[in-house]
Protein backbone atom coordinates (compact mmCIF):
# COMPACT_ATOMS: atom_id res chain seq x y z
CA UNK A 1 0.00 0.00 0.00
CA UNK A 2 2.91 2.33 0.64
CA UNK A 3 4.04 1.78 -2.96
CA UNK A 4 0.56 2.62 -4.24
CA UNK A 5 0.58 5.79 -2.16
CA UNK A 6 3.89 6.80 -3.82
CA UNK A 7 2.38 6.09 -7.23
CA UNK A 8 -0.39 8.54 -6.33
CA UNK A 9 1.89 11.33 -5.18
CA UNK A 10 3.01 10.62 -1.62
CA UNK A 11 6.75 11.34 -1.26
CA UNK A 12 8.82 8.13 -1.18
CA UNK A 13 10.50 9.01 2.14
CA UNK A 14 7.11 9.57 3.81
CA UNK A 15 5.76 6.25 2.53
CA UNK A 16 8.88 4.38 3.64
CA UNK A 17 8.75 5.99 7.10
CA UNK A 18 5.10 4.89 7.33
CA UNK A 19 6.19 1.24 7.23
CA UNK A 20 9.40 1.53 9.28
CA UNK A 21 10.08 4.45 11.62
CA UNK A 22 6.49 5.55 12.30
CA UNK A 23 5.15 2.17 13.56
CA UNK A 24 8.27 1.79 15.71
CA UNK A 25 7.58 5.16 17.33
CA UNK A 26 3.86 4.42 17.80
CA UNK A 27 4.59 1.14 19.58
CA UNK A 28 7.56 2.48 21.56
CA UNK A 29 10.04 0.15 19.86
CA UNK A 30 13.63 1.34 19.80
CA UNK A 31 14.02 0.15 16.22
CA UNK A 32 12.83 1.34 12.86
CA UNK A 33 15.79 3.55 12.04
CA UNK A 34 19.49 2.84 11.51
CA UNK A 35 21.75 4.42 14.11
CA UNK A 36 25.36 3.85 15.13
CA UNK A 37 25.61 1.42 18.05
CA UNK A 38 22.00 0.23 17.75
CA UNK A 39 21.17 -3.40 16.93
CA UNK A 40 19.71 -3.53 13.45
CA UNK A 41 16.69 -5.22 11.99
CA UNK A 42 17.47 -4.75 8.34
CA UNK A 43 16.31 -6.13 5.00
CA UNK A 44 18.47 -5.71 1.90
CA UNK A 45 16.31 -5.70 -1.23
CA UNK A 46 17.05 -6.42 -4.89
CA UNK A 47 15.62 -2.99 -5.69
CA UNK A 48 13.14 -0.45 -4.33
CA UNK A 49 11.34 -2.14 -1.40
CA UNK A 50 8.12 -0.37 -2.40
CA UNK A 51 8.16 -2.05 -5.84
CA UNK A 52 6.36 -5.38 -6.26
CA UNK A 53 9.19 -6.73 -8.42
CA UNK A 54 11.74 -6.36 -5.59
CA UNK A 55 12.49 -9.18 -3.19
CA UNK A 56 14.58 -9.52 -0.03
CA UNK A 57 18.16 -10.69 -0.60
CA UNK A 58 19.43 -10.68 2.98
CA UNK A 59 17.68 -10.24 6.34
CA UNK A 60 19.28 -9.23 9.64
CA UNK A 61 17.41 -9.33 12.97
CA UNK A 62 19.18 -7.85 15.97
CA UNK A 63 22.29 -7.63 13.80
CA UNK A 64 22.27 -11.40 13.08
CA UNK A 65 21.82 -12.59 9.48
CA UNK A 66 18.82 -14.88 9.02
CA UNK A 67 18.57 -17.85 6.71
CA UNK A 68 16.62 -17.24 3.51
CA UNK A 69 15.76 -20.94 3.29
CA UNK A 70 12.12 -21.84 3.88
CA UNK A 71 9.63 -24.53 2.89
CA UNK A 72 9.02 -22.95 -0.52
CA UNK A 73 12.72 -22.67 -1.38
CA UNK A 74 13.30 -26.28 -0.29
CA UNK A 75 10.47 -27.47 -2.54
CA UNK A 76 11.75 -25.34 -5.41
CA UNK A 77 15.23 -26.78 -5.09
CA UNK A 78 13.93 -30.33 -4.68
CA UNK A 79 11.83 -30.31 -7.84
CA UNK A 80 14.19 -28.13 -9.86
CA UNK A 81 16.42 -31.17 -10.46
N, CA, C and O atoms as CSV, one atom per row, in Angstrom:
chain,resi,resn,atom,element,x,y,z
A,1,UNK,N,N,0.815,-1.195,0.000
A,1,UNK,CA,C,0.000,0.000,0.000
A,1,UNK,C,C,0.863,1.266,0.000
A,1,UNK,O,O,0.489,2.289,-0.573
A,2,UNK,N,N,2.011,1.176,0.645
A,2,UNK,CA,C,2.909,2.332,0.636
A,2,UNK,C,C,3.374,2.632,-0.788
A,2,UNK,O,O,3.486,3.797,-1.168
A,3,UNK,N,N,3.643,1.594,-1.573
A,3,UNK,CA,C,4.040,1.778,-2.964
A,3,UNK,C,C,2.937,2.410,-3.791
A,3,UNK,O,O,3.206,3.254,-4.646
A,4,UNK,N,N,1.697,2.010,-3.544
A,4,UNK,CA,C,0.558,2.619,-4.240
A,4,UNK,C,C,0.422,4.090,-3.864
A,4,UNK,O,O,0.108,4.929,-4.708
A,5,UNK,N,N,0.659,4.392,-2.603
A,5,UNK,CA,C,0.584,5.788,-2.164
A,5,UNK,C,C,1.634,6.635,-2.885
A,5,UNK,O,O,1.358,7.773,-3.264
A,6,UNK,N,N,2.836,6.086,-3.075
A,6,UNK,CA,C,3.886,6.797,-3.815
A,6,UNK,C,C,3.444,7.011,-5.255
A,6,UNK,O,O,3.643,8.088,-5.819
A,7,UNK,N,N,2.843,5.980,-5.850
A,7,UNK,CA,C,2.377,6.093,-7.235
A,7,UNK,C,C,1.324,7.185,-7.387
A,7,UNK,O,O,1.134,7.727,-8.476
A,8,UNK,N,N,0.642,7.503,-6.286
A,8,UNK,CA,C,-0.394,8.539,-6.330
A,8,UNK,C,C,0.055,9.856,-5.725
A,8,UNK,O,O,-0.769,10.711,-5.402
A,9,UNK,N,N,1.387,10.021,-5.567
A,9,UNK,CA,C,1.891,11.335,-5.184
A,9,UNK,C,C,2.516,11.486,-3.815
A,9,UNK,O,O,3.126,12.520,-3.542
A,10,UNK,N,N,2.393,10.500,-2.942
A,10,UNK,CA,C,3.015,10.619,-1.619
A,10,UNK,C,C,4.538,10.547,-1.790
A,10,UNK,O,O,5.025,9.683,-2.520
A,11,UNK,N,N,5.291,11.422,-1.145
A,11,UNK,CA,C,6.749,11.337,-1.257
A,11,UNK,C,C,7.268,9.982,-0.775
A,11,UNK,O,O,6.777,9.430,0.209
A,12,UNK,N,N,8.281,9.452,-1.493
A,12,UNK,CA,C,8.822,8.128,-1.182
A,12,UNK,C,C,9.261,8.042,0.276
A,12,UNK,O,O,8.944,7.065,0.954
A,13,UNK,N,N,9.979,9.035,0.766
A,13,UNK,CA,C,10.497,9.009,2.144
A,13,UNK,C,C,9.364,8.933,3.164
A,13,UNK,O,O,9.500,8.260,4.186
A,14,UNK,N,N,8.265,9.603,2.904
A,14,UNK,CA,C,7.111,9.573,3.808
A,14,UNK,C,C,6.481,8.188,3.811
A,14,UNK,O,O,6.122,7.667,4.867
A,15,UNK,N,N,6.346,7.594,2.639
A,15,UNK,CA,C,5.764,6.249,2.533
A,15,UNK,C,C,6.651,5.223,3.227
A,15,UNK,O,O,6.155,4.344,3.932
A,16,UNK,N,N,7.965,5.335,3.026
A,16,UNK,CA,C,8.883,4.382,3.643
A,16,UNK,C,C,8.867,4.527,5.160
A,16,UNK,O,O,8.883,3.527,5.879
A,17,UNK,N,N,8.834,5.763,5.651
A,17,UNK,CA,C,8.751,5.985,7.101
A,17,UNK,C,C,7.454,5.405,7.667
A,17,UNK,O,O,7.424,4.955,8.812
A,18,UNK,N,N,6.398,5.413,6.877
A,18,UNK,CA,C,5.102,4.890,7.329
A,18,UNK,C,C,5.142,3.387,7.599
A,18,UNK,O,O,4.312,2.871,8.347
A,19,UNK,N,N,6.097,2.682,6.997
A,19,UNK,CA,C,6.191,1.239,7.232
A,19,UNK,C,C,7.429,0.846,8.031
A,19,UNK,O,O,7.684,-0.341,8.230
A,20,UNK,N,N,8.199,1.828,8.492
A,20,UNK,CA,C,9.403,1.532,9.275
A,20,UNK,C,C,9.427,2.350,10.560
A,20,UNK,O,O,9.057,1.860,11.627
A,21,UNK,N,N,9.861,3.583,10.450
A,21,UNK,CA,C,10.077,4.445,11.615
A,21,UNK,C,C,8.787,4.789,12.361
A,21,UNK,O,O,8.759,4.751,13.591
A,22,UNK,N,N,7.736,5.118,11.643
A,22,UNK,CA,C,6.493,5.550,12.295
A,22,UNK,C,C,5.870,4.458,13.166
A,22,UNK,O,O,5.537,4.740,14.317
A,23,UNK,N,N,5.692,3.212,12.674
A,23,UNK,CA,C,5.146,2.170,13.557
A,23,UNK,C,C,6.045,1.909,14.766
A,23,UNK,O,O,5.548,1.641,15.860
A,24,UNK,N,N,7.362,1.985,14.576
A,24,UNK,CA,C,8.267,1.786,15.713
A,24,UNK,C,C,8.028,2.841,16.785
A,24,UNK,O,O,7.998,2.528,17.975
A,25,UNK,N,N,7.858,4.083,16.366
A,25,UNK,CA,C,7.581,5.162,17.325
A,25,UNK,C,C,6.234,4.961,18.013
A,25,UNK,O,O,6.128,5.127,19.228
A,26,UNK,N,N,5.204,4.604,17.245
A,26,UNK,CA,C,3.856,4.420,17.797
A,26,UNK,C,C,3.845,3.346,18.879
A,26,UNK,O,O,3.187,3.498,19.909
A,27,UNK,N,N,4.583,2.252,18.638
A,27,UNK,CA,C,4.587,1.142,19.584
A,27,UNK,C,C,5.731,1.200,20.588
A,27,UNK,O,O,5.923,0.264,21.365
A,28,UNK,N,N,6.495,2.297,20.580
A,28,UNK,CA,C,7.555,2.478,21.556
A,28,UNK,C,C,8.736,1.539,21.368
A,28,UNK,O,O,9.471,1.269,22.318
A,29,UNK,N,N,8.926,1.039,20.153
A,29,UNK,CA,C,10.038,0.147,19.863
A,29,UNK,C,C,11.262,0.984,19.532
A,29,UNK,O,O,11.155,1.987,18.826
A,30,UNK,N,N,12.405,0.589,20.027
A,30,UNK,CA,C,13.631,1.345,19.803
A,30,UNK,C,C,14.297,0.973,18.479
A,30,UNK,O,O,15.510,1.112,18.329
A,31,UNK,N,N,13.511,0.507,17.534
A,31,UNK,CA,C,14.021,0.148,16.217
A,31,UNK,C,C,13.168,0.836,15.169
A,31,UNK,O,O,12.168,1.479,15.488
A,32,UNK,N,N,13.569,0.694,13.929
A,32,UNK,CA,C,12.831,1.339,12.858
A,32,UNK,C,C,13.675,2.345,12.110
A,32,UNK,O,O,13.307,2.815,11.034
A,33,UNK,N,N,14.827,2.671,12.705
A,33,UNK,CA,C,15.794,3.549,12.045
A,33,UNK,C,C,17.186,2.936,12.240
A,33,UNK,O,O,17.405,2.153,13.165
A,34,UNK,N,N,18.112,3.300,11.369
A,34,UNK,CA,C,19.492,2.839,11.510
A,34,UNK,C,C,20.298,3.899,12.231
A,34,UNK,O,O,20.357,5.050,11.799
A,35,UNK,N,N,20.918,3.506,13.330
A,35,UNK,CA,C,21.746,4.422,14.109
A,35,UNK,C,C,22.998,3.698,14.573
A,35,UNK,O,O,22.962,2.496,14.840
A,36,UNK,N,N,24.099,4.420,14.671
A,36,UNK,CA,C,25.357,3.850,15.127
A,36,UNK,C,C,25.184,3.282,16.532
A,36,UNK,O,O,24.635,3.944,17.413
A,37,UNK,N,N,25.658,2.045,16.739
A,37,UNK,CA,C,25.608,1.418,18.049
A,37,UNK,C,C,24.295,0.740,18.376
A,37,UNK,O,O,24.173,0.119,19.432
A,38,UNK,N,N,23.311,0.842,17.500
A,38,UNK,CA,C,22.003,0.231,17.746
A,38,UNK,C,C,21.910,-1.080,16.977
A,38,UNK,O,O,22.315,-1.150,15.817
A,39,UNK,N,N,21.377,-2.125,17.620
A,39,UNK,CA,C,21.167,-3.396,16.927
A,39,UNK,C,C,20.214,-3.156,15.761
A,39,UNK,O,O,19.250,-2.400,15.878
A,40,UNK,N,N,20.491,-3.796,14.658
A,40,UNK,CA,C,19.715,-3.526,13.451
A,40,UNK,C,C,18.809,-4.680,13.069
A,40,UNK,O,O,19.215,-5.842,13.081
A,41,UNK,N,N,17.582,-4.341,12.731
A,41,UNK,CA,C,16.694,-5.221,11.991
A,41,UNK,C,C,16.684,-4.612,10.598
A,41,UNK,O,O,16.187,-3.504,10.400
A,42,UNK,N,N,17.228,-5.331,9.647
A,42,UNK,CA,C,17.474,-4.749,8.336
A,42,UNK,C,C,17.174,-5.763,7.244
A,42,UNK,O,O,17.506,-6.941,7.373
A,43,UNK,N,N,16.549,-5.305,6.176
A,43,UNK,CA,C,16.310,-6.130,5.002
A,43,UNK,C,C,16.986,-5.458,3.810
A,43,UNK,O,O,16.737,-4.287,3.525
A,44,UNK,N,N,17.838,-6.202,3.122
A,44,UNK,CA,C,18.472,-5.708,1.900
A,44,UNK,C,C,17.673,-6.252,0.724
A,44,UNK,O,O,17.493,-7.462,0.588
A,45,UNK,N,N,17.200,-5.351,-0.117
A,45,UNK,CA,C,16.310,-5.705,-1.225
A,45,UNK,C,C,17.061,-5.709,-2.549
A,45,UNK,O,O,18.130,-5.113,-2.674
A,46,UNK,N,N,16.481,-6.396,-3.543
A,46,UNK,CA,C,17.052,-6.416,-4.890
A,46,UNK,C,C,16.848,-5.080,-5.586
A,46,UNK,O,O,17.542,-4.774,-6.555
A,47,UNK,N,N,15.921,-4.298,-5.112
A,47,UNK,CA,C,15.620,-2.987,-5.690
A,47,UNK,C,C,14.819,-2.178,-4.687
A,47,UNK,O,O,14.971,-2.356,-3.478
A,48,UNK,N,N,13.979,-1.303,-5.174
A,48,UNK,CA,C,13.138,-0.454,-4.330
A,48,UNK,C,C,12.172,-1.339,-3.531
A,48,UNK,O,O,11.388,-2.073,-4.131
A,49,UNK,N,N,12.210,-1.286,-2.195
A,49,UNK,CA,C,11.336,-2.141,-1.400
A,49,UNK,C,C,9.846,-1.831,-1.573
A,49,UNK,O,O,9.000,-2.623,-1.158
A,50,UNK,N,N,9.524,-0.703,-2.173
A,50,UNK,CA,C,8.121,-0.373,-2.405
A,50,UNK,C,C,7.644,-0.839,-3.780
A,50,UNK,O,O,6.498,-0.590,-4.152
A,51,UNK,N,N,8.504,-1.505,-4.530
A,51,UNK,CA,C,8.157,-2.050,-5.839
A,51,UNK,C,C,7.822,-3.534,-5.701
A,51,UNK,O,O,8.535,-4.266,-5.014
A,52,UNK,N,N,6.754,-3.982,-6.341
A,52,UNK,CA,C,6.358,-5.385,-6.260
A,52,UNK,C,C,7.392,-6.331,-6.846
A,52,UNK,O,O,7.451,-7.495,-6.450
A,53,UNK,N,N,8.203,-5.860,-7.776
A,53,UNK,CA,C,9.192,-6.728,-8.418
A,53,UNK,C,C,10.434,-6.950,-7.551
A,53,UNK,O,O,11.252,-7.813,-7.871
A,54,UNK,N,N,10.591,-6.202,-6.477
A,54,UNK,CA,C,11.745,-6.361,-5.587
A,54,UNK,C,C,11.496,-7.494,-4.608
A,54,UNK,O,O,10.360,-7.794,-4.241
A,55,UNK,N,N,12.596,-8.115,-4.196
A,55,UNK,CA,C,12.494,-9.184,-3.193
A,55,UNK,C,C,13.650,-9.056,-2.212
A,55,UNK,O,O,14.687,-8.488,-2.553
A,56,UNK,N,N,13.488,-9.573,-1.008
A,56,UNK,CA,C,14.577,-9.522,-0.032
A,56,UNK,C,C,15.738,-10.406,-0.470
A,56,UNK,O,O,15.531,-11.529,-0.930
A,57,UNK,N,N,16.962,-9.898,-0.325
A,57,UNK,CA,C,18.157,-10.694,-0.602
A,57,UNK,C,C,18.806,-11.194,0.682
A,57,UNK,O,O,19.256,-12.337,0.761
A,58,UNK,N,N,18.848,-10.320,1.691
A,58,UNK,CA,C,19.435,-10.676,2.981
A,58,UNK,C,C,18.600,-10.027,4.075
A,58,UNK,O,O,18.096,-8.917,3.907
A,59,UNK,N,N,18.456,-10.734,5.209
A,59,UNK,CA,C,17.679,-10.236,6.342
A,59,UNK,C,C,18.523,-10.349,7.602
A,59,UNK,O,O,19.129,-11.388,7.867
A,60,UNK,N,N,18.557,-9.265,8.379
A,60,UNK,CA,C,19.277,-9.235,9.644
A,60,UNK,C,C,18.286,-8.855,10.744
A,60,UNK,O,O,17.566,-7.863,10.622
A,61,UNK,N,N,18.252,-9.637,11.805
A,61,UNK,CA,C,17.414,-9.328,12.969
A,61,UNK,C,C,18.332,-9.234,14.172
A,61,UNK,O,O,19.063,-10.172,14.488
A,62,UNK,N,N,18.286,-8.089,14.840
A,62,UNK,CA,C,19.181,-7.852,15.971
A,62,UNK,C,C,20.643,-7.930,15.567
A,62,UNK,O,O,21.504,-8.274,16.377
A,63,UNK,N,N,20.920,-7.606,14.301
A,63,UNK,CA,C,22.285,-7.631,13.803
A,63,UNK,C,C,22.760,-9.003,13.354
A,63,UNK,O,O,23.903,-9.144,12.921
A,64,UNK,N,N,21.898,-10.027,13.450
A,64,UNK,CA,C,22.271,-11.396,13.076
A,64,UNK,C,C,21.592,-11.765,11.759
A,64,UNK,O,O,20.374,-11.642,11.625
A,65,UNK,N,N,22.390,-12.222,10.781
A,65,UNK,CA,C,21.824,-12.590,9.484
A,65,UNK,C,C,20.951,-13.838,9.620
A,65,UNK,O,O,21.320,-14.807,10.285
A,66,UNK,N,N,19.790,-13.788,8.977
A,66,UNK,CA,C,18.824,-14.883,9.021
A,66,UNK,C,C,18.913,-15.719,7.745
A,66,UNK,O,O,19.280,-15.219,6.682
A,67,UNK,N,N,18.579,-16.968,7.871
A,67,UNK,CA,C,18.569,-17.853,6.708
A,67,UNK,C,C,17.412,-17.467,5.791
A,67,UNK,O,O,16.321,-17.132,6.253
A,68,UNK,N,N,17.667,-17.520,4.497
A,68,UNK,CA,C,16.617,-17.238,3.509
A,68,UNK,C,C,15.934,-18.538,3.072
A,68,UNK,O,O,15.044,-18.521,2.222
A,69,UNK,N,N,16.354,-19.656,3.654
A,69,UNK,CA,C,15.757,-20.942,3.292
A,69,UNK,C,C,14.422,-21.115,4.018
A,69,UNK,O,O,14.311,-20.837,5.212
A,70,UNK,N,N,13.427,-21.572,3.289
A,70,UNK,CA,C,12.121,-21.843,3.878
A,70,UNK,C,C,11.498,-23.029,3.146
A,70,UNK,O,O,12.127,-23.613,2.263
A,71,UNK,N,N,10.297,-23.377,3.500
A,71,UNK,CA,C,9.633,-24.526,2.890
A,71,UNK,C,C,9.520,-24.378,1.370
A,71,UNK,O,O,9.744,-25.335,0.629
A,72,UNK,N,N,9.171,-23.179,0.916
A,72,UNK,CA,C,9.022,-22.954,-0.521
A,72,UNK,C,C,10.346,-23.100,-1.263
A,72,UNK,O,O,10.396,-23.695,-2.340
A,73,UNK,N,N,11.422,-22.556,-0.686
A,73,UNK,CA,C,12.718,-22.670,-1.377
A,73,UNK,C,C,13.199,-24.115,-1.379
A,73,UNK,O,O,13.823,-24.550,-2.347
A,74,UNK,N,N,12.924,-24.865,-0.319
A,74,UNK,CA,C,13.303,-26.284,-0.289
A,74,UNK,C,C,12.547,-27.058,-1.371
A,74,UNK,O,O,13.132,-27.880,-2.077
A,75,UNK,N,N,11.248,-26.791,-1.497
A,75,UNK,CA,C,10.469,-27.474,-2.540
A,75,UNK,C,C,10.970,-27.080,-3.930
A,75,UNK,O,O,11.114,-27.936,-4.803
A,76,UNK,N,N,11.234,-25.794,-4.136
A,76,UNK,CA,C,11.753,-25.339,-5.414
A,76,UNK,C,C,13.036,-26.071,-5.775
A,76,UNK,O,O,13.184,-26.560,-6.894
A,77,UNK,N,N,13.953,-26.145,-4.837
A,77,UNK,CA,C,15.226,-26.777,-5.092
A,77,UNK,C,C,15.074,-28.291,-5.293
A,77,UNK,O,O,15.779,-28.894,-6.102
A,78,UNK,N,N,14.157,-28.883,-4.554
A,78,UNK,CA,C,13.932,-30.334,-4.677
A,78,UNK,C,C,13.414,-30.716,-6.065
A,78,UNK,O,O,13.880,-31.687,-6.660
A,79,UNK,N,N,12.461,-29.956,-6.568
A,79,UNK,CA,C,11.828,-30.306,-7.837
A,79,UNK,C,C,12.472,-29.624,-9.040
A,79,UNK,O,O,12.063,-29.851,-10.178
A,80,UNK,N,N,13.470,-28.795,-8.789
A,80,UNK,CA,C,14.188,-28.133,-9.863
A,80,UNK,C,C,15.074,-29.127,-10.625
A,80,UNK,O,O,15.366,-28.957,-11.809
A,81,UNK,N,N,15.493,-30.177,-9.891
A,81,UNK,CA,C,16.416,-31.172,-10.455
A,81,UNK,C,C,15.758,-32.007,-11.510
A,81,UNK,O,O,16.395,-32.890,-12.085
